[in-house]
Amino acid sequence: MSLDQVRSIADAVLYEGYLLYPYRASSNKNRSRWQFGVLGPPNAEAASFGEQPGMETQVLLAPHDGPAAVTVHLRFLQLQVREVWAPDADGTEQPVDRLTVDGVEVLSWDEAVEREVVLAALPLGEAVDTVHEVPGGEDREPLTDALGAVVGRIVRRRLPLTVGIRTDSVVDEGYTRLSVAVRNEHPEPAATKDAAIRASLIGAHLLLRAHDAEFVSLLEPPAGAAAAAGRCRQSRCWPVLAGPKGTTDVLLGAPIILYDYPEVAEQSPGALFDSTEIDEILTLRVMTMTEAEKAEARATDPRAREIIDRCDGMSPAGLQELHGLLRDPHLPQPAAMGAPADVRDVEPAAFDTSGAPWWDPAADASVRPGSDAVVIDGVRVAKDSLVRVHPSRRADAQDLFFAGQVARVTAVLSDVDGGTHVALVLVDDPASDLHDWYGRYFYFAPDELTPLTVEETARHREENRS
């Protein structure tokens, strides 16, 4: 399979958090950037708040009959400082925050350049330890007015980077456990925050391709590989199968938690960078910006300019496509990037291709989510029952915060495949009434819940009354 088929996901990871709405340099949240996948310089001082220099992932492979190997692609952004220089009173050029040329502002700003280091066809069973130099540089671009006169210049600078990549593998119950470790080896000290981020690898992630072998899902390993998969350890890098569903030759190691075979929604017209926010909401927000705000965003970064222009030029039909999609609930549905593959925090209902709801209360009076119940550990659980939550089914980081928490059941639902899901809100959540009011619930399977005893239920309800 060509890696081009997974690069859209990898690019989304690469630029996740690159620039946040409202996409302006003056915005407070754009003064502290680069949220994900930052490998900081190892000699950064404490005052620089530099990130840890390394990440490591361990993955599981099932070799075929031939000589198995893996190609490693390390992808990241190299920071590029963009300074605007303008002449002062005596004609000497000095860096400035901004310069207006023919009514258009040009801003100083930190951009980034895409980098990729490739280690081709590394044989499994052989340890490899390599160091790679990423060159720095400086580019100068004159700024001219409408008459062709030079009124300033843009200077772009990049620090050289040094990155180490180490791979090793061991046999584990018939499978091969491959370790890939990446480390920023920048030799110079960094005393400030700006110095540290300029010597960092940003948005660092891995694309691994197997040759004469196949990757094993660590989220849903086959029974024979479960123990070996459980012995794989991750540090700031989360590996998932990537590409068309069912393929096993490409794996994405990302700094954010994803499920196997993540996808960018086909309705999305382009990147928005803003922490997997909903496209429609961000597009509408951009449309409400003033012309002055849009002008500053366009001057902030070329990628911000693309976002503003795309949103401004979006047709009503294009905006409508972001609002939702009719799907046949009887067909398998892709798990979009940033959204779970199981039922968690789900808002819209599924619709079939005829446009009719998959469940119509008038057509199926036997289904009543508000009064239906499920038996858990011999106890009938229905709306208003109190349960304790024990996330276990493909639990993500948010689910783990619910472990041991007491929740109130708001509904018991059945999906089109015959599964049962319990909707609930946390009892100790100050916003639980608000969540209940507008129908935003968390969904868990019955085997992830334990009903409270009669005594525990009475005590919790008494505490809430007081």
C-alpha positions in Angstrom: 0.0 0.0 0.0 1.3 3.5 -0.8 2.0 5.8 2.1 0.2 8.5 0.3 -3.1 7.0 1.4 -2.2 7.7 5.1 -0.4 11.0 4.7 -3.6 13.0 5.1 -3.9 11.6 8.6 -0.2 12.1 9.2 -0.4 15.7 8.0 -3.4 16.3 10.4 -1.2 15.1 13.2 1.8 17.1 12.0 -0.2 20.4 12.1 -2.4 19.7 15.0 -2.3 22.8 17.2 -0.1 24.6 14.7 -2.3 27.7 14.8 -5.5 28.2 16.7 -8.7 30.1 16.0 -8.9 33.1 15.6 -5.6 32.5 13.7 -4.2 35.9 14.6 -0.7 36.5 16.0 -2.2 38.9 18.6 -4.4 36.2 20.1 -3.3 35.1 23.5 -3.6 31.4 22.7 -1.3 31.8 19.7 1.5 33.1 21.8 2.1 29.7 23.3 2.0 27.2 20.4 3.1 23.7 19.5 0.9 21.7 21.8 1.6 18.2 20.5 4.6 16.1 19.7 7.3 18.5 20.7 10.7 16.9 21.4 12.8 19.6 23.1 16.5 20.0 23.3 18.2 17.8 25.9 20.3 20.7 27.3 17.4 23.1 27.9 17.5 24.9 31.2 14.5 24.7 33.6 13.6 28.3 32.9 13.0 27.5 29.2 10.2 25.0 30.0 11.5 22.8 27.2 9.7 19.6 26.4 11.2 16.1 27.0 13.7 15.3 24.2 12.5 11.8 23.4 9.6 9.5 22.5 9.5 5.8 22.0 6.9 3.3 20.7 6.8 -0.5 20.8 4.8 -2.3 18.2 4.1 -6.0 17.4 4.7 -7.7 14.1 3.9 -11.1 12.7 6.7 -11.9 10.2 6.0 -13.8 7.0 8.2 -16.4 5.5 10.6 -14.0 3.9 13.2 -11.7 5.5 11.1 -9.2 7.4 12.0 -5.5 7.5 10.5 -2.2 8.5 10.9 1.3 6.9 10.8 4.1 9.4 9.5 7.6 8.5 10.1 10.2 11.1 8.1 13.4 10.3 8.2 16.7 12.1 8.2 20.5 11.8 11.4 22.6 12.0 10.6 26.0 13.4 11.4 28.9 11.1 11.6 32.4 12.6 10.2 35.0 10.2 11.4 38.5 11.0 10.3 41.7 9.3 13.1 44.2 8.9 12.5 47.9 8.1 14.9 50.9 7.8 15.0 53.3 10.7 15.5 57.1 10.5 19.1 56.8 9.5 18.4 54.1 6.9 19.7 51.2 9.0 17.5 48.1 8.8 16.2 46.8 12.1 13.7 44.0 13.0 10.2 45.2 13.7 7.0 43.5 14.8 5.1 44.7 11.7 5.4 46.7 8.5 2.6 48.1 6.3 3.3 47.9 2.6 0.7 49.5 0.3 -1.9 49.2 3.0 -1.1 45.5 3.7 0.5 44.5 7.0 3.4 42.1 7.1 4.1 40.6 10.5 7.0 38.9 12.3 6.0 35.4 13.2 7.3 31.8 13.7 6.5 29.6 10.8 7.5 25.9 10.3 9.1 23.8 7.6 8.1 20.1 7.1 10.9 17.6 7.5 11.1 13.8 7.0 13.9 11.4 7.9 13.6 7.9 6.3 15.3 4.7 7.4 14.6 2.3 4.6 14.0 -1.5 5.0 15.6 -2.1 8.4 15.9 -5.9 8.9 14.0 -7.1 12.0 16.3 -8.6 14.5 19.1 -6.1 13.9 19.6 -3.1 16.2 20.1 0.2 14.4 21.3 3.4 16.0 21.6 6.4 13.7 22.1 10.2 14.0 20.7 12.6 11.4 21.6 16.2 10.8 18.8 18.6 9.7 20.4 21.7 8.2 19.5 25.2 9.4 19.6 28.2 7.2 18.7 31.8 6.4 16.6 33.2 3.6 16.1 36.9 2.7 13.2 38.2 0.7 12.9 41.9 -0.3 9.6 43.7 0.4 8.7 46.1 -2.4 5.9 48.6 -2.8 3.7 49.1 -5.8 6.4 51.3 -7.5 9.0 48.6 -7.1 11.0 50.4 -4.3 12.5 48.2 -1.6 10.8 49.2 1.7 12.1 46.4 3.9 12.7 42.7 3.8 11.7 39.4 5.4 14.4 37.3 7.0 13.7 33.6 7.7 16.0 31.7 10.0 16.2 28.0 11.0 18.4 26.4 13.6 20.2 23.2 12.6 18.7 20.1 14.3 20.3 16.8 15.3 18.0 13.8 15.8 18.8 10.2 16.8 16.7 7.2 15.8 17.2 3.8 17.4 15.5 0.6 16.6 15.6 -2.8 18.2 13.5 -5.9 18.3 13.0 -9.1 20.3 10.9 -12.2 19.7 7.9 -12.5 22.0 5.8 -15.7 21.8 6.2 -16.0 18.0 5.7 -12.3 17.4 8.4 -9.6 17.0 8.3 -6.6 19.3 9.9 -3.7 17.6 11.0 -0.6 19.5 11.5 2.7 17.8 13.0 5.5 19.9 13.5 9.1 18.7 15.6 11.6 20.5 16.5 15.3 20.0 20.3 15.4 20.1 20.7 19.2 19.8 24.0 19.9 21.5 23.6 23.6 22.4 22.0 24.8 25.7 18.7 26.7 25.6 18.1 29.3 28.3 14.7 30.7 27.2 11.4 29.3 26.0 12.0 30.8 22.5 15.5 29.2 22.3 14.1 25.8 23.4 11.2 25.7 20.9 13.5 26.8 18.0 15.8 23.8 18.8 12.8 21.4 19.0 11.2 18.8 16.7 7.6 19.9 16.5 4.6 17.6 15.7 7.0 14.6 15.7 5.3 11.3 14.7 6.2 8.1 13.0 5.0 6.2 9.9 6.2 2.6 9.9 5.8 0.3 6.9 6.3 -3.5 7.2 7.9 -5.6 4.5 7.2 -9.4 4.6 5.5 -8.9 7.9 2.2 -7.4 9.2 1.5 -5.2 12.2 -0.7 -6.5 15.0 -3.3 -4.2 16.5 -2.4 -3.3 20.0 -6.0 -2.1 20.6 -7.7 -5.3 19.4 -5.0 -8.0 19.2 -5.9 -11.5 18.2 -6.2 -13.9 21.2 -2.8 -15.4 20.6 -1.1 -12.0 20.6 -2.9 -10.4 23.5 -0.2 -11.2 26.1 2.6 -10.0 23.8 0.7 -6.9 22.9 0.2 -6.1 26.6 4.0 -6.1 27.0 4.4 -3.3 24.5 5.2 0.0 26.2 4.7 3.6 24.9 6.3 6.9 25.7 4.7 10.0 24.2 3.9 8.0 21.0 0.7 6.0 20.4 0.7 3.4 17.6 -2.4 2.5 15.6 -3.0 0.7 12.3 -3.4 3.1 9.4 -4.7 3.0 5.8 -7.7 1.2 4.4 -9.5 -0.9 7.0 -8.2 -4.4 7.1 -4.7 -3.6 5.9 -1.8 -4.4 8.3 1.4 -3.1 6.6 1.3 0.5 7.8 1.3 1.9 11.3 1.0 5.5 12.6 2.8 6.4 15.8 1.2 9.7 16.9 1.6 12.0 19.9 -2.2 12.0 20.4 -4.4 9.0 21.1 -6.2 7.6 18.1 -8.0 4.4 17.2 -7.0 2.0 14.4 -7.6 3.3 10.9 -8.3 6.9 11.8 -9.8 9.0 8.9 -10.2 12.6 8.1 -13.9 13.2 7.4 -14.5 13.3 3.6 -16.7 16.3 4.0 -13.9 18.4 5.5 -12.7 20.8 2.8 -9.3 21.4 4.5 -7.3 21.7 7.7 -8.2 24.0 10.6 -5.4 23.0 13.0 -7.6 23.7 16.0 -7.4 20.5 18.2 -9.8 18.5 16.1 -12.6 21.1 16.5 -15.8 20.6 14.5 -15.4 22.1 11.0 -18.8 23.7 10.9 -18.4 25.6 14.1 -14.9 26.9 13.2 -16.0 27.9 9.7 -19.0 29.8 11.1 -16.7 31.5 13.6 -14.3 32.6 10.8 -17.2 34.0 8.9 -18.1 36.2 11.8 -14.7 37.8 12.1 -14.3 41.4 11.1 -12.4 42.4 8.0 -9.7 43.8 10.2 -9.4 40.5 12.1 -9.3 38.6 8.9 -6.6 40.8 7.5 -4.4 40.2 10.6 -5.0 36.5 10.3 -3.9 36.5 6.6 -0.8 38.5 7.6 0.0 36.0 10.4 0.8 32.9 8.4 0.3 31.6 4.8 -1.7 28.7 6.2 -4.0 31.0 8.1 -4.5 32.9 4.9 -5.6 29.7 3.2 -8.1 29.0 6.0 -9.6 32.5 5.9 -9.9 32.5 2.1 -11.4 29.1 2.1 -14.1 30.0 4.7 -14.9 33.3 3.0 -15.3 31.6 -0.3 -17.4 28.7 0.9 -20.8 28.4 -0.8 -24.0 27.7 1.1 -24.0 24.2 -0.3 -20.4 23.6 0.9 -21.4 24.9 4.4 -24.4 22.6 4.4 -22.2 19.6 3.8 -20.4 20.3 7.1 -23.7 20.2 9.0 -24.2 16.5 8.8 -24.4 13.4 6.6 -27.0 10.8 6.0 -25.6 7.3 6.6 -27.0 3.8 6.4 -26.7 2.7 10.1 -26.6 -1.0 8.9 -23.3 -0.4 7.1 -19.9 -0.2 9.0 -19.0 3.4 9.7 -15.5 4.8 9.8 -14.1 6.2 13.0 -13.2 9.8 12.3 -10.0 11.2 13.7 -10.6 12.8 17.0 -13.8 10.7 17.5 -14.1 7.3 19.2 -15.0 4.2 17.3 -17.2 2.9 20.0 -20.2 4.8 21.6 -18.8 7.6 23.7 -20.2 11.2 24.0 -22.3 10.8 20.9 -24.8 13.5 20.0 -26.4 13.1 16.5 -28.6 10.1 15.7 -27.9 7.8 12.7 -30.2 8.1 9.7 -30.6 5.7 6.8 -30.3 6.7 3.2 -34.1 7.1 2.7 -34.0 10.1 5.1 -36.1 8.4 7.7 -34.8 8.0 11.3 -33.4 4.5 12.0 -35.7 4.5 15.0 -39.1 6.1 14.8 -41.1 6.1 18.2 -44.3 6.0 16.2 -43.2 2.9 14.3 -41.6 1.0 17.1 -43.4 1.6 20.4 -41.4 -1.3 22.0 -38.3 0.9 22.2 -38.5 3.5 25.0 -35.0 4.8 26.0 -36.4 6.8 28.9 -38.0 3.7 30.5 -36.1 0.7 29.2 -33.9 -1.2 31.6 -31.0 -3.6 31.6 -30.1 -6.1 34.3 -26.5 -5.7 35.6 -25.2 -8.2 38.3 -28.8 -9.2 38.9 -30.0 -5.6 39.5 -32.4 -3.8 37.2 -30.8 -0.6 36.0 -33.0 2.1 34.3 -33.3 5.9 34.2 -32.3 7.5 37.5 -30.4 4.4 38.8 -27.0 5.1 40.3 -24.1 3.1 39.1 -20.3 3.1 39.6 -18.2 3.4 36.4 -15.4 1.0 35.5 -14.2 1.9 31.9 -12.8 -1.1 30.1 -13.9 -1.2 26.5 -11.3 0.6 24.5 -11.2 3.2 27.2 -9.5 6.4 26.2 -7.8 9.0 28.4 -11.1 10.8 29.2 -12.8 7.6 30.1 -10.1 6.8 32.7 -11.1 9.9 34.6 -14.5 8.3 35.2 -13.0 5.2 36.9 -14.7 4.7 40.2 -17.0 7.6 39.8 -20.7 7.4 40.6 -23.1 8.3 37.8 -26.8 8.7 37.3 -28.4 6.8 34.4 -30.4 8.9 32.0 -31.5 6.3 29.5 -30.9 2.7 28.3 -30.5 2.4 24.6 -30.1 -0.3 22.0 -28.2 0.1 18.7 -29.1 -1.3 15.3 -26.7 -4.2 15.9 -28.4 -5.3 19.0 -25.9 -3.8 21.5 -27.0 -2.1 24.7 -25.6 1.2 25.8 -26.3 3.1 29.1 -26.4 6.9 28.9 -25.3 8.7 32.1 -24.0 11.8 33.7 -21.6 12.0 36.6 -23.2 12.7 40.0 -20.3 14.9 41.2 -20.1 16.9 37.9 -21.3 20.4 38.7 -22.6 20.7 35.1 -24.5 17.4 35.2 -27.9 19.1 35.2 -26.8 21.2 32.2 -25.6 18.1 30.4 -28.9 16.4 31.1 -30.8 19.5 29.9 -29.3 19.5 26.4 -28.8 15.8 26.1 -25.1 15.4 26.2 -24.4 12.1 27.8 -21.6 9.6 28.2 -22.3 6.1 27.0 -20.9 2.9 28.6 -21.6 -0.8 28.1 -23.4 -2.6 30.9 -20.3 -4.6 31.8 -18.5 -1.4 32.6 -21.0 -0.5 35.3 -21.7 -1.7 38.8 -25.1 -0.8 40.4 -25.0 0.8 43.7 -26.5 -1.0 46.6 -29.8 0.3 48.1 -27.8 1.8 51.1 -25.3 3.5 48.8 -28.1 4.9 46.6 -29.9 6.3 49.6 -26.7 7.8 51.0 -25.8 9.5 47.7 -29.3 10.9 47.2 -29.4 12.2 50.8 -26.0 13.9 50.2 -27.3 15.6 47.0 -30.4 16.9 48.8 -28.3 18.5 51.5 
